[in-house]
Amino acid sequence: MADPTRSTLPLPDYDHLPIGGLESRVRSLSAGEVEELLAYERAHADRLPVTELLATRLEQLESGAEPTSGDPGALRPESGARRAGSPVSPATSPEPFSPPPHGTPDQRGKPKGDRS
C-alpha cells in the first residue's frame, strides 16, 4: 500500500489524537481505512501501542467484525472547552509557611543540641 499523506487520512488531525481517544474512533472505520492508518503510523511515528491497537482492530475486521456507528470527525473532547478554575498568580497563592528544618540562607535552622 502506498504511503498515505496526512491530508488523506480517514481520521482528521490523526497525528494529534491521544491514544485513549483513538481506540473509539477507529471502531467506525472500514478495514481499508484502518490499513491506511496503520501504514501511515508505521511510516511516521511508529508508536508501538498505536500499531498494536490498529493491527488488533484490523484483525477483528478481517475476522468478520463490522464497523460500529460513530463519526470520526466528531468533536473531540480533548479539544473542547478549556479547563475552568482559578488562574495561578501571587494574589491567589497561599502564604509562605515556615522554612524547612535545615533552614534557609536568611534564617538558619536550630542546632540539634538545643532540642530536648
C-alpha positions as CSV (number, residue, x, y, z in Angstrom):
1,M,0.0,0.0,0.0
2,A,1.3,3.5,-0.8
3,D,2.3,5.8,2.0
4,P,-0.8,7.9,2.7
5,T,-0.4,11.6,3.3
6,R,-1.7,13.4,6.4
7,S,-4.4,15.2,4.4
8,T,-5.9,12.0,3.0
9,L,-6.1,10.1,6.3
10,P,-9.6,8.8,7.3
11,L,-9.4,10.5,10.7
12,P,-9.0,14.3,10.7
13,D,-6.0,15.5,12.7
14,Y,-4.8,11.9,13.3
15,D,-1.3,13.0,14.4
16,H,-2.7,14.9,17.4
17,L,-5.2,12.4,18.7
18,P,-4.5,10.9,22.1
19,I,-4.1,7.1,22.1
20,G,-7.0,6.8,24.5
21,G,-9.4,8.5,22.1
22,L,-8.1,6.7,19.1
23,E,-9.5,3.3,20.1
24,S,-13.1,4.5,20.0
25,R,-12.6,6.4,16.7
26,V,-11.1,3.5,14.7
27,R,-14.2,1.4,15.5
28,S,-16.2,3.3,12.9
29,L,-13.6,2.7,10.1
30,S,-13.5,0.0,7.5
31,A,-10.6,-2.4,7.1
32,G,-9.2,-0.4,4.3
33,E,-9.2,2.8,6.3
34,V,-7.6,1.0,9.3
35,E,-4.9,-0.4,6.9
36,E,-4.3,3.2,5.7
37,L,-3.8,4.5,9.2
38,L,-1.5,1.5,10.1
39,A,0.7,2.2,7.0
40,Y,0.8,5.9,7.9
41,E,1.7,5.1,11.6
42,R,4.4,2.7,10.7
43,A,6.0,5.2,8.2
44,H,5.9,8.1,10.6
45,A,5.7,7.8,14.4
46,D,5.6,4.0,14.6
47,R,4.3,4.1,18.2
48,L,4.0,0.5,19.4
49,P,0.7,1.0,21.4
50,V,-0.9,2.6,18.3
51,T,0.4,0.0,15.8
52,E,-0.8,-2.8,18.2
53,L,-4.2,-1.1,18.5
54,L,-4.6,-0.7,14.8
55,A,-3.4,-4.2,14.0
56,T,-5.8,-5.7,16.5
57,R,-8.7,-3.8,15.0
58,L,-7.7,-4.8,11.5
59,E,-7.7,-8.5,12.6
60,Q,-11.2,-8.0,14.2
61,L,-12.5,-6.5,10.9
62,E,-10.9,-9.3,8.8
63,S,-12.5,-11.9,11.1
64,G,-16.0,-10.6,10.4
65,A,-16.4,-7.6,12.8
66,E,-18.4,-4.8,11.4
67,P,-17.6,-1.1,11.9
68,T,-19.7,0.4,14.6
69,S,-21.6,3.7,14.3
70,G,-19.7,6.8,15.1
71,D,-18.3,9.9,13.5
72,P,-14.5,10.0,13.1
73,G,-14.8,13.8,12.6
74,A,-17.0,14.4,15.7
75,L,-15.9,17.0,18.2
76,R,-13.1,15.6,20.2
77,P,-13.5,16.0,24.0
78,E,-9.8,16.9,24.4
79,S,-10.3,19.9,22.1
80,G,-13.5,21.2,23.8
81,A,-13.8,23.8,26.4
82,R,-10.7,24.8,28.3
83,R,-10.3,23.8,31.9
84,A,-12.0,26.1,34.3
85,G,-10.5,27.1,37.6
86,S,-8.7,29.9,39.2
87,P,-5.6,31.2,37.5
88,V,-2.3,31.0,39.4
89,S,-1.0,34.3,40.5
90,P,0.7,35.8,43.5
91,A,-2.7,37.0,44.7
92,T,-4.2,33.5,44.6
93,S,-1.1,31.8,46.0
94,P,-1.0,30.7,49.7
95,E,1.0,32.5,52.2
96,P,4.5,31.1,52.7
97,F,4.9,28.6,55.5
98,S,7.8,28.0,57.9
99,P,11.2,27.1,56.4
100,P,12.3,23.5,56.3
101,P,14.1,22.2,59.4
102,H,17.5,22.7,57.9
103,G,16.8,26.4,57.5
104,T,17.3,28.9,54.6
105,P,20.2,31.2,53.9
106,D,18.4,34.1,55.6
107,Q,17.0,32.0,58.5
108,R,19.3,29.3,59.9
109,G,17.9,26.1,61.3
110,K,18.2,25.2,65.0
111,P,21.2,23.1,66.0
112,K,20.3,19.6,67.2
113,G,21.9,20.1,70.6
114,D,19.2,22.6,71.6
115,R,16.4,20.1,71.4
116,S,15.2,18.3,74.5
